[in-house]
């Protein structure tokens, strides 16, 4: 029984209870959302038997973030990638995806699954491609075997580009960037060379049976997602989305959990429309978006350009945000890039959750504001998304304050930017004291 089938049968599982506690919601509400297809708990039975701590992904819950990691054919250092996974989880990633395309794919994936407590996702096509001399040598059985192998390892959700059809390929001719999805481009190449329909579409029910056996959550991938603003919201993207909506219903009929992967580059004014269209076409299945990046002119800063779009997407109903690092479009991220990407997306997700009034989300902001007004620096650090960075900047400021300044670590009763004479909060406290004294005198 998958989480979806348990929910449809009226049963509240231990995993649903855990999610309810995390989200400050009733277990029955979680069950109903899963039964409706609006919420998923990516929890492979194999991973559950290890260290996995279940989480829920759905627009009715707090927005989750995913960190894409993994080696490449150019950089294949498993030790470094494991460190990046640990870094991502440390700074707040709710899930991680192993997108390795280099050597030791199997070893690295198993290490990640064995060590992390968060759900792990993959794109199984990458392993098939790495194992064959040419993707054109792939047979449907190659792919089915890879999916089952990864399911047995404990992968919690898999992105498979099953909605890209032959009829969509002519629609990319008017694009500037063509197909930017790795899985989408490999699938399109195979289809064109063999003059055959997408094998993942043709064998969709077979894939569902494998997923159902281990309770692997579908992430129906958008192989035709836009890779630049010019290509956003075009016929290719939405043609594939229509197929993804139909496939979601097929997966539910078989008993699988389903997420829908969303676009990568979208102008700010088109984000709301994209989210609402997905919700309608895909019957409310959780939407998992890559950014979206809202302008194309900032290489090196795309953790910012995408976090802007991510906050807006989450506000309008996206359930999970796939992070982007400063290295996007430029190279494989290092540890510091992972940190910046995760924190940028934690900010985007939290901003949306505050605006959507998710239970208890504002409490942390208010607590930090109280600590800031009280000049309680240690409490501010503890409440920060990145306490280490906040403390680092604070100490830098104190070190440069000059002779006669209090030593670092003191609880100065003024802000480190303005100093004692111009600090507005210190002045306000003095103002309040004067008012209290005046009231007492009267």
C-alpha positions as CSV (number, residue, x, y, z in Angstrom):
1,X,0.0,0.0,0.0
2,X,1.3,3.4,-1.0
3,X,0.6,6.5,1.0
4,X,-1.9,7.4,-1.7
5,X,-3.8,4.1,-1.5
6,X,-3.7,4.2,2.3
7,X,-5.2,7.7,2.2
8,X,-7.9,6.6,-0.3
9,X,-8.8,3.8,2.0
10,X,-9.3,6.2,4.9
11,X,-6.2,5.2,6.8
12,X,-3.9,7.6,8.6
13,X,-0.3,6.2,8.4
14,X,2.5,6.9,10.9
15,X,4.1,9.1,8.1
16,X,0.9,11.1,7.8
17,X,0.9,11.6,11.6
18,X,4.5,12.8,11.4
19,X,3.7,15.3,8.7
20,X,0.7,16.6,10.6
21,X,2.9,17.3,13.7
22,X,5.5,19.0,11.6
23,X,2.9,21.3,9.9
24,X,0.7,21.9,13.0
25,X,-2.3,20.4,11.1
26,X,-4.8,17.7,11.8
27,X,-3.8,14.1,10.6
28,X,-7.2,13.8,8.9
29,X,-6.5,16.9,6.9
30,X,-3.2,15.4,5.7
31,X,-5.0,12.2,4.8
32,X,-7.6,14.0,2.7
33,X,-5.0,16.1,0.9
34,X,-3.1,13.0,-0.1
35,X,-6.2,11.2,-1.2
36,X,-7.1,14.1,-3.4
37,X,-3.6,14.0,-5.0
38,X,-2.8,17.5,-3.6
39,X,-0.1,16.3,-1.2
40,X,2.7,13.7,-1.3
41,X,5.0,12.1,1.2
42,X,8.0,10.9,-0.8
43,X,9.0,7.9,1.4
44,X,10.4,4.8,-0.3
45,X,9.8,1.8,1.9
46,X,13.5,0.9,1.7
47,X,14.6,4.4,2.8
48,X,12.0,4.4,5.6
49,X,13.7,1.4,7.1
50,X,16.9,3.4,7.3
51,X,17.2,7.1,8.4
52,X,14.4,8.8,6.4
53,X,12.3,11.3,8.3
54,X,9.1,11.8,6.3
55,X,8.0,15.2,5.1
56,X,5.0,16.4,3.2
57,X,5.0,18.3,-0.1
58,X,1.8,20.2,-1.0
59,X,0.6,23.7,-1.5
60,X,-1.4,23.5,1.8
61,X,1.8,23.0,3.7
62,X,5.0,25.0,4.3
63,X,6.9,25.4,1.1
64,X,9.7,22.9,0.7
65,X,13.1,23.3,-1.1
66,X,15.2,20.8,-3.0
67,X,18.9,20.9,-3.6
68,X,20.3,19.4,-6.9
69,X,23.7,17.8,-6.4
70,X,25.9,15.1,-7.9
71,X,29.0,14.7,-9.9
72,X,29.5,15.3,-13.6
73,X,31.5,13.7,-16.4
74,X,34.0,16.5,-15.9
75,X,34.1,16.5,-12.1
76,X,33.7,13.1,-10.4
77,X,34.7,13.5,-6.7
78,X,32.3,11.4,-4.6
79,X,33.8,12.6,-1.4
80,X,33.1,16.2,-2.3
81,X,29.6,15.5,-3.5
82,X,28.7,13.8,-0.2
83,X,30.1,16.9,1.6
84,X,27.8,19.1,-0.5
85,X,24.8,16.9,0.3
86,X,25.6,17.2,4.0
87,X,26.0,21.0,3.6
88,X,22.7,21.3,1.8
89,X,20.8,19.4,4.6
90,X,22.7,21.4,7.3
91,X,21.4,24.7,5.8
92,X,17.9,23.6,5.4
93,X,17.3,21.6,2.2
94,X,14.1,19.5,2.6
95,X,15.0,17.1,-0.2
96,X,18.1,16.4,-2.3
97,X,18.4,15.1,-5.8
98,X,21.4,13.1,-7.0
99,X,21.8,14.2,-10.6
100,X,25.2,12.5,-11.0
101,X,26.3,11.9,-14.6
102,X,30.0,10.9,-13.9
103,X,31.7,7.8,-12.5
104,X,30.5,5.9,-9.4
105,X,26.9,6.8,-9.9
106,X,25.6,3.8,-8.0
107,X,28.1,4.1,-5.1
108,X,27.4,7.8,-4.6
109,X,23.6,7.4,-4.7
110,X,23.7,4.5,-2.2
111,X,25.9,6.6,0.1
112,X,23.5,9.5,0.0
113,X,20.4,7.3,0.7
114,X,22.2,5.5,3.6
115,X,23.3,8.8,5.2
116,X,20.6,11.4,4.8
117,X,17.4,11.8,6.7
118,X,15.6,13.8,3.9
119,X,13.9,12.3,0.8
120,X,16.3,11.6,-2.1
121,X,15.3,12.1,-5.8
122,X,17.0,11.1,-9.1
123,X,16.6,11.2,-12.8
124,X,17.1,7.5,-13.8
125,X,17.8,8.3,-17.4
126,X,21.2,9.7,-16.4
127,X,22.3,6.3,-15.1
128,X,21.1,4.6,-18.3
129,X,22.9,7.1,-20.4
130,X,26.1,6.7,-18.4
131,X,26.1,3.0,-18.7
132,X,25.6,2.9,-22.5
133,X,28.0,4.0,-25.2
134,X,25.2,6.0,-26.8
135,X,21.7,6.9,-25.6
136,X,20.4,5.6,-28.9
137,X,21.3,2.1,-27.8
138,X,18.7,2.3,-25.0
139,X,15.8,-0.1,-25.0
140,X,12.7,0.4,-22.9
141,X,13.8,-2.6,-20.8
142,X,17.1,-0.8,-20.0
143,X,15.1,2.0,-18.5
144,X,12.7,-0.2,-16.6
145,X,15.6,-2.0,-15.1
146,X,17.3,1.2,-14.0
147,X,14.1,2.5,-12.3
148,X,13.6,-0.8,-10.4
149,X,17.3,-0.8,-9.4
150,X,17.1,2.7,-8.0
151,X,13.8,1.9,-6.3
152,X,15.4,-1.1,-4.6
153,X,18.2,1.2,-3.4
154,X,15.7,3.5,-1.7
155,X,15.2,6.5,-4.0
156,X,12.1,8.4,-2.8
157,X,11.1,10.2,-6.0
158,X,12.1,10.1,-9.6
159,X,11.9,12.6,-12.4
160,X,10.9,10.9,-15.6
161,X,10.1,12.9,-18.8
162,X,7.1,11.0,-19.8
163,X,5.0,13.9,-21.1
164,X,7.2,14.8,-24.1
165,X,5.7,13.4,-27.3
166,X,6.7,13.3,-30.9
167,X,4.0,15.8,-31.8
168,X,5.7,18.4,-29.5
169,X,9.1,18.4,-31.2
170,X,8.2,20.7,-34.1
171,X,7.1,23.3,-31.6
172,X,10.7,23.9,-30.4
173,X,11.7,25.4,-33.8
174,X,10.7,28.9,-32.8
175,X,12.7,28.8,-29.6
176,X,15.9,30.6,-28.8
177,X,17.3,27.9,-26.5
178,X,15.7,24.8,-27.8
179,X,15.5,22.0,-25.2
180,X,17.5,22.8,-22.1
181,X,16.4,19.8,-20.0
182,X,19.1,17.1,-20.1
183,X,16.6,14.4,-19.7
184,X,14.3,16.0,-22.2
185,X,17.0,16.5,-24.9
186,X,18.2,12.9,-24.5
187,X,14.6,11.6,-24.8
188,X,13.9,13.8,-27.9
189,X,17.1,12.6,-29.6
190,X,16.1,8.9,-29.0
191,X,12.5,9.5,-30.3
192,X,13.8,11.3,-33.4
193,X,16.4,8.7,-34.3
194,X,14.1,5.7,-33.8
195,X,11.0,7.5,-35.1
196,X,9.2,6.1,-32.1
197,X,7.0,7.6,-29.4
198,X,8.5,8.4,-26.1
199,X,9.2,5.0,-24.4
200,X,8.4,6.5,-21.0
201,X,5.0,7.5,-22.2
202,X,4.4,4.1,-23.9
203,X,5.6,2.1,-20.8
204,X,4.1,4.5,-18.3
205,X,1.8,1.9,-16.6
206,X,4.8,-0.5,-16.3
207,X,6.8,2.3,-14.6
208,X,3.8,3.0,-12.3
209,X,3.8,-0.6,-11.1
210,X,7.5,-0.4,-10.1
211,X,6.9,2.9,-8.3
212,X,3.8,1.5,-6.6
213,X,5.7,-1.5,-5.3
214,X,8.2,0.6,-3.4
215,X,6.0,3.7,-3.0
216,X,8.4,5.9,-5.1
217,X,6.8,9.2,-5.8
218,X,6.5,10.3,-9.4
219,X,8.0,13.6,-10.4
220,X,6.7,13.9,-14.0
221,X,9.4,15.9,-15.6
222,X,9.0,18.8,-17.9
223,X,11.4,18.0,-20.7
224,X,10.3,21.1,-22.6
225,X,10.6,23.6,-19.8
226,X,11.7,27.1,-21.0
227,X,15.4,27.8,-20.7
228,X,15.2,31.5,-21.4
229,X,12.5,34.2,-21.1
230,X,11.9,34.2,-24.8
231,X,10.7,30.5,-24.7
232,X,8.5,30.8,-21.6
233,X,4.8,29.9,-21.8
234,X,5.0,28.7,-25.4
235,X,3.1,26.0,-27.2
236,X,5.7,23.4,-26.5
237,X,5.7,23.9,-22.7
238,X,2.0,23.9,-22.4
239,X,1.5,21.1,-24.9
240,X,3.7,18.9,-22.7
241,X,1.9,20.1,-19.5
242,X,-1.5,18.9,-20.9
243,X,0.0,15.4,-21.3
244,X,1.5,15.6,-17.8
245,X,-1.9,16.3,-16.4
246,X,-3.3,13.2,-18.1
247,X,-0.4,11.1,-16.9
248,X,-1.0,12.2,-13.3
249,X,-4.5,10.8,-13.4
250,X,-3.2,7.5,-14.8
251,X,-0.6,7.3,-12.0
252,X,-3.3,8.0,-9.4
253,X,-5.5,5.3,-10.9
254,X,-2.7,2.8,-10.4
255,X,-2.1,4.0,-6.9
256,X,1.0,6.2,-7.1
257,X,1.9,9.5,-5.6
258,X,2.6,12.3,-8.1
259,X,4.4,15.6,-8.3
260,X,4.6,17.7,-11.5
261,X,7.9,19.4,-12.4
262,X,7.7,23.0,-13.5
263,X,9.4,25.7,-15.7
264,X,12.9,27.1,-15.3
265,X,12.8,30.7,-16.9
266,X,9.6,32.7,-16.7
267,X,9.1,36.5,-16.7
268,X,7.8,37.8,-13.4
269,X,4.4,38.8,-14.9
270,X,3.8,35.2,-16.2
271,X,4.5,33.3,-13.0
272,X,1.0,33.5,-11.5
273,X,-0.6,32.3,-14.8
274,X,1.8,29.4,-15.0
275,X,1.1,28.2,-11.5
276,X,-2.7,28.5,-11.9
277,X,-2.6,26.8,-15.2
278,X,-0.6,23.8,-13.8
279,X,-3.0,23.5,-10.8
280,X,-6.0,23.4,-13.2
281,X,-4.4,21.1,-15.8
282,X,-2.9,18.7,-13.3
283,X,-5.8,18.6,-10.9
284,X,-3.9,20.2,-8.0
285,X,-1.0,17.8,-8.0
286,X,2.0,19.4,-6.1
287,X,4.0,21.6,-8.4
288,X,7.8,21.5,-8.1
289,X,9.4,24.4,-9.9
290,X,13.0,25.2,-10.9
291,X,13.3,28.8,-9.8
292,X,11.9,30.2,-12.0
293,X,14.6,32.5,-13.2
294,X,13.1,35.9,-13.9
295,X,15.8,37.4,-16.1
296,X,18.6,36.0,-18.2
297,X,21.3,38.7,-17.8
298,X,22.9,37.8,-14.4
299,X,25.2,34.8,-14.7
300,X,26.9,34.4,-11.3
301,X,23.8,35.8,-9.5
302,X,21.1,33.4,-10.6
303,X,20.5,32.3,-7.0
304,X,19.0,35.8,-6.7
305,X,17.2,36.0,-10.1
306,X,15.6,32.6,-9.4
307,X,14.8,33.2,-5.7
308,X,12.7,36.2,-6.8
309,X,10.7,34.0,-9.1
310,X,10.6,31.2,-6.5
311,X,9.0,33.4,-3.8
312,X,6.3,34.5,-6.2
313,X,5.7,30.9,-7.4
314,X,5.4,29.6,-3.9
315,X,3.0,32.5,-3.0
316,X,0.7,31.5,-5.9
317,X,0.8,27.8,-5.0
318,X,4.0,26.0,-5.9
319,X,4.7,23.3,-3.3
320,X,8.4,22.8,-3.7
321,X,11.2,25.0,-5.0
322,X,14.3,23.6,-6.7
323,X,17.2,25.8,-5.6
324,X,19.6,27.5,-8.0
325,X,23.2,28.3,-7.0
326,X,25.4,31.2,-8.1
327,X,27.1,28.7,-10.5
328,X,24.0,28.1,-12.5
329,X,24.8,28.2,-16.3
330,X,28.5,28.4,-15.4
331,X,29.7,25.3,-13.6
332,X,29.3,22.6,-10.9
333,X,28.6,24.3,-7.5
334,X,31.1,24.1,-4.7
335,X,30.3,24.1,-0.9
336,X,29.8,27.8,-0.6
337,X,27.6,27.9,-3.8
338,X,25.4,25.2,-2.2
339,X,25.2,27.2,1.0
340,X,24.2,30.4,-0.9
341,X,21.7,28.6,-3.0
342,X,20.0,26.8,-0.1
343,X,19.8,30.0,2.0
344,X,18.4,32.0,-0.9
345,X,15.6,29.5,-1.3
346,X,14.9,29.2,2.4
347,X,14.3,32.9,2.3
348,X,12.0,32.6,-0.7
349,X,10.1,29.8,0.8
350,X,9.7,31.5,4.2
351,X,8.6,34.7,2.6
352,X,5.8,32.9,0.7
353,X,4.8,31.0,3.8
354,X,4.5,34.1,5.9
355,X,2.4,35.7,3.2
356,X,0.2,32.6,2.9
357,X,-0.1,32.6,6.7
358,X,1.1,29.0,7.3
359,X,0.8,28.0,11.0
360,X,3.5,29.6,13.2
361,X,5.7,30.8,10.4
362,X,5.6,34.4,11.5
363,X,6.6,33.6,15.0
364,X,10.3,33.3,14.2
365,X,10.3,36.7,12.5
366,X,8.6,38.4,15.4
367,X,11.0,36.8,17.9
368,X,14.0,38.0,16.0
369,X,12.5,41.5,15.8
370,X,12.1,41.5,19.6
371,X,15.7,40.4,20.0
372,X,16.9,43.0,17.5
373,X,15.0,45.8,19.4
374,X,16.5,44.5,22.7
375,X,20.0,44.3,21.2
376,X,20.1,40.6,22.1
377,X,22.7,39.6,19.6
378,X,23.0,36.0,20.6
379,X,19.3,35.5,20.2
380,X,19.4,37.1,16.8
381,X,22.1,34.7,15.7
382,X,20.1,31.7,17.0
383,X,17.0,32.8,15.1
384,X,18.7,33.5,11.8
385,X,18.5,31.2,8.8
386,X,22.3,31.2,8.7
387,X,23.6,31.9,12.2
388,X,27.2,31.5,11.2
389,X,27.1,34.1,8.5
390,X,25.2,36.6,10.8
391,X,27.7,36.2,13.5
392,X,30.6,36.4,11.1
393,X,29.4,39.8,9.7
394,X,28.7,41.1,13.2
395,X,32.2,40.2,14.4
396,X,33.7,41.8,11.3
397,X,31.8,45.0,12.1
398,X,33.0,45.0,15.7
399,X,36.6,44.3,14.7
400,X,36.5,47.4,12.5
401,X,34.8,49.6,15.0
402,X,38.1,51.2,16.2
403,X,39.8,52.0,19.5
404,X,37.6,52.3,22.5
405,X,34.9,50.1,21.2
406,X,33.6,47.3,23.4
407,X,35.2,43.9,22.8
408,X,33.5,41.5,20.4
409,X,30.8,39.5,22.0
410,X,29.5,42.3,24.2
411,X,25.8,43.0,24.0
412,X,26.0,46.6,22.8
413,X,22.8,48.5,23.3
414,X,23.0,50.0,19.8
415,X,23.2,48.7,16.2
416,X,26.5,47.9,14.6
417,X,25.7,49.9,11.5
418,X,24.7,53.2,13.1
419,X,26.7,53.4,16.3
420,X,25.4,54.7,19.6
421,X,24.7,58.3,18.6
422,X,22.6,57.5,15.5
423,X,21.0,54.2,16.3
424,X,17.2,54.6,15.8
425,X,16.3,51.7,18.1
426,X,18.5,53.1,20.9
427,X,16.9,56.5,20.4
428,X,13.4,55.0,20.5
429,X,14.2,53.3,23.8
430,X,15.4,56.6,25.2
431,X,12.3,58.2,23.8
432,X,10.1,55.6,25.5
433,X,12.0,56.2,28.8
434,X,11.3,60.0,28.5
435,X,7.6,59.3,27.9
436,X,7.4,57.0,30.8
437,X,9.1,59.5,33.1
438,X,6.8,62.2,31.8
439,X,3.7,60.1,32.5
440,X,5.0,59.3,35.9
441,X,5.6,63.0,36.7
442,X,2.0,63.8,35.7
